[in-house]
Structure formats: structure tokens, C-alpha cells
Amino acid sequence: MINIRHRYCSGNRKKTRRPIKIFPMKQNENVDTSEIFKFESQSHDWWNRKGDFKPLHDINPVRVRYIDEHAGLCGKSVLDIGCGGGILSEAMAAVGAVVTGIDRGEAPLNAARHHLLESNLQINYLKATAESMTATHASRFDVVTCLEMLEHVPDPRSVVNACKALVKPGGDVIFATLNRNPKSFLLAIVGAEYLMRLIPIGTHTYSRFIKPAEISLWVRQAGMIVKDISGMHYNPVFRTCSLGGNLHINYLVYANRPKG
């Protein structure tokens, strides 16, 4: 397993921060304002490892390991879409990636920027959507990550298309989301939100969960190739996470944009 606290390479060293750009909200943006408000209200808790985002902290080392094994993070330019408070962004920067994190919530971004004072990492955080970034950052990134985000927007297929536009030819895109089936409803919503209270009630909307066949189709239609799909399994009792096996609930997708 990657030690995200101590493994560094020359790709990310503390330096002068680039200016923060703000992309104004547009009426036709692929954004659900209720989702933004939901995560804005939890922004104080992003870096509380025993709070609302405890599961994200628990699964983060496994997510970073998957990304690094498939895309190789050290020295790569990485765009983290839906970065929130920066949990994944910081972990990728810690293993040497040059990270840009984007989100539509100002409060989570402020939490992410504030935590840089503690971590001493260099990350460029922008208030933007994936779609708005394509106008200024097309084919700019070696790796694009979009984890636990697609199920929170009205049009996830639009985000998949934007990921293809943002990654360089030959570059890699990593998605993570939730499958849509009775088991995922029972465990990810009824169990996690209502019974075990692992995450706040209302965090997820079942109808927005995405079947592996659906995201695979969107990836192919965007002009990318699906290279791997792996299940991700979280044990809330022991706070452990593993990869492999079935895709019934959480899963990761590794895609590549061909060079041609």
C-alpha cells in the first residue's frame, strides 16, 4: 500500500502558488445547487477523520493506490474533478503529482486551501466545473480523476465527455461511483445513511447511481477505452477497504484516451 504521508518525488515541491481563478456560475451549468449546498454545509468536517467524511478518509489510500498503479502519479499533471475539501488531491500530491483540484462549492475549496497550511503541499484549487475547464484547459492533463462525483450531477455523461477533452491524448482517466441495484440501495443508502449513520442522511440519491454498463458506454462514446473496472469494498466496522471481486456497490473505472 502507498504511504501517502511520506512518499514524495520531485513532481510536487512547495513553491509559489499560482493565482486562483474563479469561473462564474452559469444558468445552464451541469450543477445541482442542492448538492452544492449539502456539501457546503459539511465543509467544516472535511478533515475530521471521525466525522461525516470518515469513510472517504478510510478508503482514500486504496483509491490512490489504484490510481497510481494504473496511471503512475509521480511527476504527472493531474486534474481532480469534484475535489471537495481536498482529501484525494492532497494524497495524490503527496506521492508526487502536480495537482489541480476543481469544485463548485466555495466552502469546501476554502477548507482544502486552509489544510494546505498544515500539509505544506502545492495544489492549485479552482472554483469550476469540468465542462467550464474544457474551454481553457483542453488536453492539458496527464491524468484526470473523477471520484464519487458523477452520482451528484444532473448529467454525468457530460462530465465523462469533459474528462476526455481535458486529458492529453494517451492520458488516463479514473472514475469511481456507485452501482444501481437493490443491494447498493440497501447497503449504501438504507444501511450507511439510516442504520449505521456512516454518512449524513440524504448524501446519495439512488436514481443517480450508475451501472458499470452505463459508464462503460459513455466512456466509449466519448472516444476513450475502458481498461479496467474493479470493485471497491469498505468494511465500516474495521474501517478497512479492499479492491477486486464484485461490482455490486462501489467500483472504480480506469480509462485511457488513445493517442490517435
C-alpha positions, 0 to 999 in steps of 0.5 A: 500500500502507498504511504501517502504521508511520506512518499514524495518525488520531485513532481510536487515541491512547495513553491509559489502558488499560482493565482486562483481563478474563479469561473462564474456560475452559469444558468445552464451549468451541469450543477445541482445547487442542492448538492452544492449546498449539502456539501457546503454545509459539511465543509467544516468536517472535511478533515475530521477523520471521525466525522461525516467524511470518515469513510472517504478518509478510510478508503482514500489510500486504496483509491490512490493506490489504484490510481497510481498503479494504473496511471503512475502519479509521480511527476504527472499533471493531474486534474481532480474533478469534484475535489471537495475539501481536498482529501484525494488531491492532497494524497495524490500530491503527496506521492508526487503529482502536480495537482489541480483540484476543481469544485463548485462549492466555495466552502469546501475549496476554502477548507482544502486551501486552509489544510494546505497550511498544515500539509505544506503541499502545492495544489492549485484549487479552482472554483469550476466545473469540468465542462467550464475547464474544457474551454481553457484547459483542453488536453492539458492533463496527464491524468484526470480523476473523477471520484464519487462525483458523477452520482451528484450531477444532473448529467454525468455523461457530460462530465465523462465527455469533459474528462476526455477533452481535458486529458492529453491524448494517451492520458488516463482517466479514473472514475469511481461511483456507485452501482444501481441495484437493490443491494447498493440501495440497501447497503449504501443508502438504507444501511450507511445513511439510516442504520449505521449513520456512516454518512449524513442522511440524504448524501446519495440519491439512488436514481443517480447511481450508475451501472458499470454498463452505463459508464462503460458506454459513455466512456466509449462514446466519448472516444476513450477505452475502458481498461479496467473496472474493479470493485471497491469494498469498505468494511465500516466496522474495521474501517478497512477497504479492499479492491477486486471481486464484485461490482455490486456497490462501489467500483472504480473505472480506469480509462485511457484516451488513445493517442490517435 
